[in-house]
Amino acid sequence: MPSGSAGGDLSATVLETLFTQAPMGLYVFDDQLRIVRYNTAARGVRGLPSDQVCGRRLDEIAEGFHDPELIALARQVLAGQAPVQDRLIRGRHPGDPDREMVISVSVFRVRPGEGHVLGVAVVQDVTARQHAADRLDILHDAHRTIGTNLDVRATAEALADVVVHRFADAITVDVLDDAVRGAALPAGPVDADVPLRRVAFRSVTDRAGRIPPGGLTTFPFPTPFTQSLHDASPRLVARLRADEPWLAADPERARRLTDAGVHSLLVVPLVVRGSILGVVGCYRHRDPRPYDDEDLSLAEQLAQRTALSIDNARSYARERTVATALQRHLLPRTPPRLTAVDAACLHLPGTERGGGDWYDVIPLSGSRVALTVGDVTGSGIEAAAAMGQVRTALTTLAVRDLAPEELLSCLDGVTGSLTRDTGEPVTASCLYAVFDPVTRTCTVASAGHAAPVAVGPLGEPLSVDPPAGPPLGTGCGRYEALRVELPDGSLLALYTHGLVRSAPDARGTLLRLLGQPDRALRRIADDAVYSLLRGQGEDDAVLLLARTRGLDEDRLAEWTLPEDPAVVGTARRLAEHQLAAWHLEGLAFPTELIVSELVTNAIRYGSPPIRLRMIRDRGLLCEVSDGSSTAPHLRHAHATDEGGRGLEIVAQLADRWGTRFGRRGKTIWCEQRTDDT
């Protein structure tokens, strides 16, 4: 709007033009704020004689709107302050106190003559325009904040943040319990007895609702809530009366609505692709405006946005449930009972990025045991499936008795092949350790995984920090192993990142927890959860605890044999005497045959030194080692063959057998069950 004199005063010419052309209300007032002139477009004075208008104060007549802010603005401008343009003032409509009214006020100063100063107020009713702008602001904020994550409760809370204080004095969001858990959506109407879970409640009074967040509820039939759940249509209760017939079906809710002073409410179903997810209730008790059809339309748009986001969260929860179930199916249930270690395992699925963590305790030949944990990158069903493939490959390689660094090199190639098969990059971290109870040594190798935490039998920290190789699947599979001695009663903790990511000095906490040698492993695992996790984490958390135990000397017998065919008989007698000492005479015949064949093969095809070792563990183990790295081959001899039946006989007599290679030479081993196996 143009101005005339310095300071933004309005010229008399401009004022006269406004009076003849402006469609909004114009008022000229003096320094006492009395109206001296007005135009007929001023809605508050239409049809009134001029003597009932002129001379009255501005706030008494201007658009019928009474607000002290209007008077303050007029006085400031008359005092020479800057003009006011398009200031919005909210208040109650003079003809209907339940309705809000919004006016736009502009105030200027004019000098019609020497020494005279007048004010001009331009007042326009912009209630409809401003309400439309308010609704657009609410929708904009809803689209900006609702659905920013894949969590049902967070989505409902985001809706509450948008509408409370601006559109509703209180809001409730109830979602079908099955939908919260990720189950498939039911088709058709929702019965009144179907439980709903309260996922959000918010009120301007900050009072708690009757149903706490997370609690289950049902709506008695018939009410606007059950009707909306039945036909997927919203309900508008513009003016809630105490004699509403549906209140009798739910007297407890009726009492709470009455006590809170609720006078108007909206009930809007959450619907996505024709399926009902739940229902939203919007209530007014402090805001005197009743809800109208335009409010109902806005509530429907908000509910549509919320329903879509909740359905996305439901689908994600369903996928997470399937991935978690698949992951648990692919993981071992309980660690096996072994002589070498006592083990306890803990797996906690993540809320968002679960599916890729694994652990395992794998019995190996010679009473040894492999301990491993790992984490496939990614989440969901794909990560769980890839984890199962990687873990299966690891188990297959482990029973071949590969050294830890060799196993990780092979596993790197297997993981890389998954990328080629699926077209999606698959990488994983892995820690693999082998403990030998005979030598009481542990050999550890790492593929991009955190080193284990270890303490001695008295709780003293032990350094077990293998060189960190590249993650599996990168094609850079060169790994190195660390070999350390672990006294009896040492405790190892292998874990994944999800256990320690949110805790400061997590390794220090683990060391403190492990440094209590008398505590049960399960108790230590639980204490680790209590100390390291604050609520269920986004990622999986795995903890594998293993307390080492060496093999007693009276359970081991070992002899070095000369490279002479005549020594085969001696080897049989040594085995017979050892079985008698262990009270295993019932295994004498098959054991003598096994020892005879293995020693004969070592003398005939191997090279010195030749060693015979017997281990009395949960089963009976016989091992024959020699200095040759030539791998034995199981042949199926024909009836006319005179030889070639040695390993075939061993395979038939033993429950398990195999070959492992050392730095020098190989060992052929076999295992037989005993009565206490």
LINWO-V183101 format. One record per residue. N is the residue number from 1. RES is the residue in one letter. PSI is psi in degrees with one decimal (* if undefined). Layout:
# LINWO-V183101
N,RES,PSI  N,RES,PSI
This chain:
# LINWO-V183101
1,M,130.7  2,P,154.4  3,S,159.8  4,G,-89.8  5,S,171.1  6,A,148.9  7,G,2.4  8,G,17.8  9,D,144.6  10,L,134.5  11,S,157.5  12,A,-34.4  13,T,-45.8  14,V,-39.0  15,L,-42.5  16,E,-36.6  17,T,-41.9  18,L,-39.9  19,F,-30.7  20,T,-20.0  21,Q,-24.3  22,A,134.5  23,P,-3.8  24,M,169.3  25,G,132.1  26,L,135.6  27,Y,130.9  28,V,130.9  29,F,155.1  30,D,-170.4  31,D,-8.8  32,Q,8.9  33,L,24.3  34,R,139.3  35,I,128.8  36,V,-17.0  37,R,151.6  38,Y,163.7  39,N,163.5  40,T,-10.0  41,A,-11.1  42,A,110.7  43,R,-32.7  44,G,-10.9  45,V,6.8  46,R,129.3  47,G,-0.9  48,L,140.3  49,P,153.6  50,S,-29.4  51,D,-11.7  52,Q,-1.7  53,V,-58.2  54,C,138.7  55,G,-14.3  56,R,155.7  57,R,152.2  58,L,-42.7  59,D,-11.6  60,E,-16.0  61,I,-26.1  62,A,106.3  63,E,13.9  64,G,21.0  65,F,124.1  66,H,115.4  67,D,130.2  68,P,-22.6  69,E,-34.7  70,L,-42.5  71,I,-41.8  72,A,-39.9  73,L,-43.4  74,A,-43.1  75,R,-38.4  76,Q,-42.3  77,V,-41.2  78,L,-30.3  79,A,-0.3  80,G,3.4  81,Q,171.2  82,A,148.2  83,P,156.4  84,V,129.7  85,Q,128.5  86,D,46.5  87,R,126.1  88,L,131.7  89,I,127.0  90,R,146.2  91,G,-170.9  92,R,145.7  93,H,132.5  94,P,-28.2  95,G,-14.9  96,D,95.6  97,P,-18.3  98,D,-12.1  99,R,140.9  100,E,145.7  101,M,137.8  102,V,125.0  103,I,150.7  104,S,126.3  105,V,129.7  106,S,134.1  107,V,128.8  108,F,165.2  109,R,143.3  110,V,145.8  111,R,91.3  112,P,-21.7  113,G,177.4  114,E,122.6  115,G,-1.0  116,H,138.2  117,V,124.1  118,L,161.9  119,G,149.4  120,V,126.5  121,A,126.0  122,V,113.4  123,V,129.5  124,Q,135.3  125,D,112.2  126,V,29.0  127,T,-51.2  128,A,-44.1  129,R,-42.2  130,Q,-37.6  131,H,-38.9  132,A,-41.1  133,A,-38.6  134,D,-42.2  135,R,-38.6  136,L,-39.2  137,D,-42.1  138,I,-44.5  139,L,-39.9  140,H,-47.0  141,D,-35.6  142,A,-45.8  143,H,-25.6  144,R,-30.8  145,T,-27.8  146,I,129.6  147,G,18.9  148,T,-8.8  149,N,175.3  150,L,54.9  151,D,127.4  152,V,-47.6  153,R,-40.1  154,A,-36.4  155,T,-44.6  156,A,-38.9  157,E,-35.6  158,A,-39.8  159,L,-43.8  160,A,-39.4  161,D,-35.8  162,V,-41.7  163,V,-31.8  164,V,136.9  165,H,-15.4  166,R,-36.2  167,F,-26.9  168,A,149.9  169,D,-20.2  170,A,152.5  171,I,142.8  172,T,141.6  173,V,116.3  174,D,129.0  175,V,143.0  176,L,132.1  177,D,-37.6  178,D,-36.6  179,A,-38.7  180,V,-36.1  181,R,-1.7  182,G,11.3  183,A,165.1  184,A,147.8  185,L,139.9  186,P,151.4  187,A,143.6  188,G,-167.0  189,P,158.3  190,V,123.7  191,D,155.3  192,A,-25.3  193,D,4.1  194,V,126.3  195,P,140.4  196,L,148.0  197,R,129.8  198,R,109.6  199,V,-13.9  200,A,141.2  201,F,132.4  202,R,142.0  203,S,148.9  204,V,-19.1  205,T,-6.3  206,D,17.7  207,R,150.1  208,A,147.7  209,G,168.5  210,R,-36.9  211,I,118.3  212,P,153.0  213,P,129.0  214,G,-13.3  215,G,159.3  216,L,148.9  217,T,161.0  218,T,158.0  219,F,122.5  220,P,147.6  221,F,138.6  222,P,141.2  223,T,167.9  224,P,-28.7  225,F,-48.3  226,T,-32.6  227,Q,-42.0  228,S,-38.5  229,L,-22.3  230,H,-46.1  231,D,4.8  232,A,29.4  233,S,147.2  234,P,163.9  235,R,134.1  236,L,121.4  237,V,90.7  238,A,-44.6  239,R,110.2  240,L,119.3  241,R,152.5  242,A,-21.8  243,D,17.6  244,E,127.9  245,P,-31.0  246,W,-19.3  247,L,-27.2  248,A,-23.9  249,A,-16.2  250,D,72.2  251,P,-33.5  252,E,-45.2  253,R,-38.4  254,A,-43.0  255,R,-42.4  256,R,-37.5  257,L,-42.2  258,T,-45.1  259,D,-33.9  260,A,-11.7  261,G,23.6  262,V,128.2  263,H,-10.3  264,S,144.1  265,L,156.7  266,L,139.5  267,V,116.7  268,V,124.9  269,P,152.2  270,L,108.9  271,V,134.4  272,V,124.7  273,R,40.6  274,G,-4.3  275,S,142.7  276,I,126.1  277,L,-31.6  278,G,-155.4  279,V,146.5  280,V,135.1  281,G,126.3  282,C,132.1  283,Y,145.6  284,R,126.3  285,H,-25.9  286,R,-42.5  287,D,119.4  288,P,-11.5  289,R,131.5  290,P,151.6  291,Y,147.3  292,D,-174.0  293,D,-34.8  294,E,-38.2  295,D,-39.1  296,L,-40.2  297,S,-41.8  298,L,-43.6  299,A,-37.4  300,E,-42.1  301,Q,-40.7  302,L,-40.5  303,A,-37.1  304,Q,-45.0  305,R,-43.6  306,T,-41.9  307,A,-42.1  308,L,-42.6  309,S,-39.9  310,I,-38.4  311,D,-37.4  312,N,-42.2  313,A,-38.3  314,R,-44.7  315,S,-40.3  316,Y,-40.8  317,A,-37.4  318,R,-44.2  319,E,-39.9  320,R,-39.2  321,T,-44.2  322,V,-43.2  323,A,-40.7  324,T,-41.8  325,A,-42.6  326,L,-42.7  327,Q,-45.4  328,R,-35.2  329,H,-32.4  330,L,-11.5  331,L,153.4  332,P,144.5  333,R,-54.8  334,T,146.9  335,P,146.9  336,P,155.9  337,R,119.8  338,L,157.8  339,T,-36.7  340,A,-35.2  341,V,151.0  342,D,128.9  343,A,150.1  344,A,137.5  345,C,146.6  346,L,126.8  347,H,121.2  348,L,115.1  349,P,147.2  350,G,160.6  351,T,-23.6  352,E,-43.7  353,R,39.8  354,G,167.1  355,G,-20.2  356,G,-4.9  357,D,148.5  358,W,164.8  359,Y,162.9  360,D,150.0  361,V,113.9  362,I,116.6  363,P,136.0  364,L,172.0  365,S,160.5  366,G,25.9  367,S,10.5  368,R,167.5  369,V,141.4  370,A,135.7  371,L,131.8  372,T,144.9  373,V,156.2  374,G,173.2  375,D,116.5  376,V,133.5  377,T,153.1  378,G,-176.2  379,S,170.5  380,G,-164.7  381,I,-39.5  382,E,-43.3  383,A,-39.1  384,A,-41.9  385,A,-43.8  386,A,-39.3  387,M,-44.2  388,G,-39.6  389,Q,-42.9  390,V,-43.9  391,R,-39.3  392,T,-43.4  393,A,-40.0  394,L,-44.2  395,T,-41.7  396,T,-42.5  397,L,-33.8  398,A,-42.6  399,V,-10.1  400,R,1.1  401,D,39.4  402,L,148.2  403,A,150.8  404,P,-44.4  405,E,-34.3  406,E,-39.0  407,L,-45.3  408,L,-34.6  409,S,-44.5  410,C,-40.6  411,L,-30.8  412,D,-43.9  413,G,-39.4  414,V,-44.2  415,T,-39.1  416,G,-33.8  417,S,-28.1  418,L,-36.0  419,T,-42.7  420,R,-34.7  421,D,-40.4  422,T,-19.8  423,G,-5.8  424,E,138.3  425,P,130.9  426,V,119.3  427,T,160.9  428,A,151.6  429,S,154.2  430,C,140.1  431,L,128.8  432,Y,125.1  433,A,141.5  434,V,123.2  435,F,130.2  436,D,111.9  437,P,-14.5  438,V,-49.8  439,T,-10.3  440,R,41.6  441,T,152.0  442,C,127.8  443,T,123.0  444,V,138.1  445,A,149.1  446,S,137.2  447,A,82.5  448,G,25.9  449,H,154.3  450,A,143.7  451,A,152.0  452,P,161.3  453,V,133.5  454,A,144.1  455,V,155.5  456,G,-178.6  457,P,-21.5  458,L,8.4  459,G,5.1  460,E,139.7  461,P,142.1  462,L,143.8  463,S,111.8  464,V,85.9  465,D,84.6  466,P,155.6  467,P,134.3  468,A,108.5  469,G,176.3  470,P,156.6  471,P,156.7  472,L,144.1  473,G,-2.2  474,T,-12.6  475,G,11.3  476,C,39.8  477,G,68.6  478,R,115.4  479,Y,153.6  480,E,150.5  481,A,153.7  482,L,134.6  483,R,123.1  484,V,153.3  485,E,137.3  486,L,111.0  487,P,158.9  488,D,135.7  489,G,2.3  490,S,153.4  491,L,126.2  492,L,141.0  493,A,113.6  494,L,137.9  495,Y,165.5  496,T,169.3  497,H,-31.3  498,G,-21.8  499,L,-30.1  500,V,-2.4  501,R,-29.5  502,S,3.1  503,A,129.0  504,P,141.6  505,D,51.5  506,A,-39.6  507,R,-36.6  508,G,-38.9  509,T,-42.7  510,L,-41.2  511,L,-41.9  512,R,-41.6  513,L,-37.8  514,L,-23.3  515,G,32.0  516,Q,83.7  517,P,-20.8  518,D,-7.1  519,R,145.3  520,A,149.0  521,L,-40.2  522,R,-37.0  523,R,-39.8  524,I,-42.0  525,A,-43.8  526,D,-42.6  527,D,-33.8  528,A,-40.1  529,V,-46.1  530,Y,-35.5  531,S,-30.3  532,L,-22.9  533,L,131.9  534,R,87.1  535,G,164.4  536,Q,127.1  537,G,165.1  538,E,-32.4  539,D,160.3  540,D,153.0  541,A,126.3  542,V,136.7  543,L,126.3  544,L,117.0  545,L,138.5  546,A,122.3  547,R,122.0  548,T,153.0  549,R,117.9  550,G,161.8  551,L,129.3  552,D,148.1  553,E,-31.8  554,D,-1.3  555,R,8.6  556,L,135.1  557,A,135.6  558,E,137.9  559,W,145.6  560,T,128.8  561,L,144.4  562,P,158.3  563,E,72.6  564,D,124.7  565,P,-26.1  566,A,-15.9  567,V,-9.8  568,V,-42.9  569,G,-40.4  570,T,-41.6  571,A,-38.3  572,R,-43.0  573,R,-39.4  574,L,-42.5  575,A,-40.1  576,E,-44.9  577,H,-38.2  578,Q,-37.0  579,L,-37.2  580,A,-40.4  581,A,-30.7  582,W,5.3  583,H,41.7  584,L,40.3  585,E,-25.6  586,G,-17.8  587,L,9.5  588,A,-48.7  589,F,-54.0  590,P,-32.8  591,T,-41.1  592,E,-39.6  593,L,-43.2  594,I,-48.3  595,V,-41.8  596,S,-46.9  597,E,-42.5  598,L,-42.7  599,V,-40.3  600,T,-44.6  601,N,-40.2  602,A,-39.9  603,I,-39.1  604,R,-40.5  605,Y,-12.0  606,G,-158.1  607,S,155.2  608,P,161.2  609,P,149.8  610,I,126.9  611,R,141.5  612,L,128.3  613,R,136.3  614,M,135.1  615,I,128.0  616,R,94.4  617,D,-140.6  618,R,-15.6  619,G,-174.0  620,L,122.7  621,L,133.2  622,C,130.6  623,E,137.8  624,V,122.3  625,S,149.7  626,D,175.0  627,G,3.8  628,S,144.9  629,S,10.9  630,T,126.8  631,A,135.2  632,P,158.0  633,H,123.9  634,L,118.5  635,R,150.4  636,H,95.4  637,A,147.0  638,H,165.7  639,A,-28.3  640,T,-6.4  641,D,140.3  642,E,-18.8  643,G,-167.5  644,G,14.1  645,R,4.1  646,G,-58.6  647,L,-28.8  648,E,-39.4  649,I,-43.4  650,V,-44.6  651,A,-33.0  652,Q,-32.3  653,L,-31.5  654,A,154.4  655,D,-35.7  656,R,149.8  657,W,161.7  658,G,-175.0  659,T,136.1  660,R,149.1  661,F,139.5  662,G,-170.2  663,R,-32.5  664,R,114.0  665,G,-167.3  666,K,167.1  667,T,127.0  668,I,125.2  669,W,156.3  670,C,154.6  671,E,135.6  672,Q,146.3  673,R,149.6  674,T,176.0  675,D,-29.2  676,D,13.5  677,T,*
